[in-house]
């Protein structure tokens, strides 16, 4: 047997792809070097499952009605009372206003996972230290009950810490997480000194009792990181094992610091629960939709505590595609498929349970990871990776069962290279997909008609990795990429292609009666029309980017950059770069116009018997679509569950 044949045999035994089809449809052979490195990292643990608590027939709850809600990078939404960084009180106010006044049913936020306990704080919400805990950056200091118990002098000290940051909220300056965390941490240290009364102590103990092991592991990691830095791989070797005697001793000697970080998680859980409760009280059927990142930092708390399932020497990412032709390396370590299966998927179940504890829904970043992940051996460029299989039946069942237990929706971010069968599998589990307008094109590149979209999905115009809607009309999306050197073809060709794409969408919007056929339109009118278009699709959920509605021209994140672009630090601003605060939202014309277009569009299309202007999804005459539409209307108005036709 040749060396290649032996590698192929071993790869097949471990679910490692020896070849794959790239974004152009070409077959790519994986190199021997890559196969050898991946197989070495996997060892002898093949992906054999063990009996677990998750039934194979589990399905997630399905939306009870067609609805819409804002999608927001919460840190970017500041109010006059927040400390230079959006917080959970701002989320309460956004949910309350949009639910009561606009008829929104949800607010989808970025991952709120916890970062480093000391600055510098990583800016990316998708590269956390843990996915099990929430970042105290999102605490509203004044909402902590013990704040009221401060002495006059201590309260003055806390208020003085927040004053310059509250002033910064009213500017368009980039968000400074380090300054925010330095001030909030100092304030929290002061408040931590206030003794808990008997009732509050009982509440704290009850919180710890719900998930004591995970909370104390995180708190211990933070206490050690305060001394040795936020990467456990650089700690003294005696501290590498969370269960070792030296770690136990350090937890004893630094018990106050361990207690502080556990206390922070209690506070953030209280405020997160308040946000979800406020959303439901405002009439939202879903409420807050949390975001679960695809992984966590290789030196962080999750990687330290779960070394039994984390694979060192490997990072995950994506192969080359149309938009990232060098591929992507997300620097996140993968879970071992065999060890994860041997644990019956419990580590994933714990994550889903933690994510949905104070939410009505969960978005799963890169949901394709339930079935396969792109593994990149250390030292190799992302294009030289390969796919590794996971037990999708097991992991899909874990997600469905846990969200069902929490009575929460599951939304999979399935944008990019997706195997056709995976969409059907997720639909069978009632895990919604994500359909993004810019990617919904037919084979000839023209926009897909509304009736060709799927129903079981969250429909959006863009994502946090894409330029805002206005930038596609103005050409700003080409300008910023050209300035950063990210274009893959000459700028004039890229600009011409972008203009042609915009014209195709203008034509489609005019065809749908959402824009005039010949007259020039403004970026604001273009944005409103795009969101109105989403309501004409069968999609059960429509996500409205708050940044789009405000008129923002800059993307929150520019893939392929690190320091060249202020990723994840852009506050909410309008088309002129002026700050848009929480208090400004009710009177903001652009936000009102988009909200009215979406809520009005859903109301019109969910009126039984209404076929005017509605795409013929059922390939028959308008009356055939009306029959289907009546089912959707009943689902929307009577809040009845829709039990079939998820694809």
Order of alpha helices (4+ residues) and beta strands (2+ residues): alpha-beta-beta-alpha-beta-alpha-beta-alpha-alpha-alpha-alpha-alpha-alpha-beta-alpha-beta-beta-alpha-alpha-beta-beta-beta-alpha-beta-alpha-beta-beta-alpha-alpha-alpha-alpha-beta-alpha-alpha-alpha
